[in-house]
Amino acid sequence: MNNALIHLLNGTSIVATAVVFGTDVFFALVGKKAAAKSKDPSLADLMGHFHEVADARMPVIGITAIVTTLLQVILHDIYTLNGQLAAVSFTALLVHLGIYFAVSKPINNIMVQGVRFGRIIANIRQLQQRWDKVINLRAALLLVAITALIMINYL
């Protein structure tokens, strides 16, 4: 096995996962509180634009994290400790992605459509609260993913 390739994949996985992790942690710690204090029209406008930009830019980072982590599962071999750590990370990334597609993405789409077409979203507060309910879990899953990836370097 090429150690340079493994290290490159691991470093790429860590950095890509860290970008998504940092984004989710920011919203878990700061965004939720700021959104709760915002007036409904301001909330709808800002969050609609946030999701419009993020949903266009973040997928390449998330896909990079998932693909490079999967490659580590394959290259390390699932029967090794490093392969199992990579598998834990990969699983956490997939569960995170599942929650994103099941809960967050549909809400994002509503908010983005609101800003694109100048629509007033009557239930913006409820939508934001539903989005907020999963952000801590998403951040925790990414913490598991990144911790497992970092551990690969030390075992």
C-alpha positions in Angstrom: 0.0 0.0 0.0 1.3 3.4 -0.9 1.7 5.4 2.4 1.9 8.7 0.6 -1.5 8.0 -1.1 -3.1 6.9 2.2 -1.8 10.1 4.0 -3.0 12.3 1.1 -6.5 10.6 1.2 -6.6 10.9 5.0 -5.6 14.6 5.0 -8.1 15.4 2.3 -10.8 13.6 4.2 -10.0 15.4 7.4 -9.9 18.8 5.8 -13.1 18.3 3.8 -14.9 16.9 6.9 -13.6 19.8 9.0 -15.1 22.3 6.6 -18.6 20.7 6.9 -18.1 20.2 10.6 -17.1 23.8 11.1 -20.2 25.0 9.2 -22.6 22.8 11.2 -21.0 23.7 14.5 -21.2 27.4 13.6 -24.9 27.1 13.0 -25.4 24.9 16.1 -23.7 27.4 18.4 -24.4 30.7 16.7 -26.9 30.5 13.9 -29.7 28.9 15.9 -29.5 31.6 18.5 -29.3 34.4 16.0 -32.2 33.0 14.0 -34.3 32.7 17.1 -33.8 36.5 17.7 -34.4 37.5 14.1 -37.7 38.9 12.7 -39.5 36.5 10.4 -38.8 38.5 7.2 -35.1 38.9 8.0 -34.9 35.2 8.9 -36.5 34.2 5.7 -34.3 36.5 3.6 -30.9 35.7 5.2 -31.4 31.9 5.6 -32.7 31.7 2.1 -29.6 33.3 0.8 -27.3 31.3 3.1 -28.8 28.0 1.8 -28.8 29.2 -1.8 -25.0 29.8 -1.6 -24.2 26.9 0.6 -26.2 24.3 -1.4 -24.3 25.4 -4.5 -20.8 25.3 -2.9 -20.8 22.7 -0.1 -21.7 19.5 -2.1 -18.2 19.3 -3.7 -16.7 19.4 -0.2 -19.0 16.8 1.2 -18.6 14.5 -1.7 -14.8 14.9 -1.4 -15.0 13.8 2.3 -17.2 10.8 1.5 -15.2 9.6 -1.5 -11.8 10.0 0.2 -13.1 8.3 3.3 -14.5 5.4 1.3 -11.2 5.0 -0.5 -9.5 4.7 2.9 -12.0 1.9 3.9 -11.0 0.1 0.7 -7.3 0.7 0.9 -6.9 0.0 4.6 -9.0 -3.2 4.5 -12.1 -3.3 6.7 -10.5 -6.1 8.8 -7.8 -3.7 10.1 -8.2 -1.1 12.9 -7.5 1.7 10.4 -10.1 0.3 8.0 -12.6 0.1 10.8 -11.9 3.6 11.8 -12.4 4.7 8.2 -15.6 2.7 8.1 -16.9 4.5 11.3 -16.1 7.8 9.7 -17.7 6.8 6.4 -20.9 5.6 8.2 -21.1 8.8 10.2 -20.8 10.8 7.0 -23.5 8.8 5.3 -25.9 9.2 8.3 -25.2 12.9 8.3 -25.9 13.0 4.6 -29.2 11.1 5.1 -30.3 13.5 7.8 -29.4 16.4 5.5 -31.5 15.0 2.6 -34.4 13.9 4.8 -34.8 17.0 6.9 -32.5 19.9 6.1 -32.4 20.0 2.3 -36.2 20.1 1.8 -36.3 23.1 4.2 -33.4 24.7 2.4 -35.3 24.4 -0.9 -38.4 26.1 0.5 -36.2 29.0 1.8 -34.3 29.3 -1.4 -37.4 29.4 -3.5 -38.8 32.1 -1.2 -35.8 34.4 -1.9 -35.6 33.5 -5.6 -39.2 34.3 -6.3 -39.9 36.9 -3.6 -42.4 34.7 -1.8 -43.3 35.2 1.8 -42.9 32.0 3.7 -45.7 32.1 6.3 -44.2 29.3 8.4 -40.6 30.4 8.3 -40.2 30.2 12.1 -41.5 26.6 12.2 -39.3 25.6 9.3 -36.2 27.1 10.9 -37.0 25.4 14.2 -37.3 22.1 12.4 -34.0 22.7 10.7 -32.4 23.6 14.0 -33.6 20.4 15.6 -31.1 18.3 13.6 -28.1 20.6 13.5 -26.7 19.4 16.8 -27.0 15.8 15.7 -25.4 16.6 12.3 -22.5 18.3 14.1 -22.1 15.4 16.5 -21.9 12.9 13.6 -19.3 15.0 11.9 -17.3 15.1 15.2 -17.4 11.3 15.2 -16.3 11.2 11.5 -13.4 13.6 12.0 -12.2 12.0 15.2 -12.1 8.6 13.6 -10.1 10.0 10.7 -7.6 11.7 13.0 -7.2 8.5 15.0 -6.1 6.7 11.8 -2.9 8.8 12.0 -2.1 7.7 15.5 -2.7 4.0 15.5 
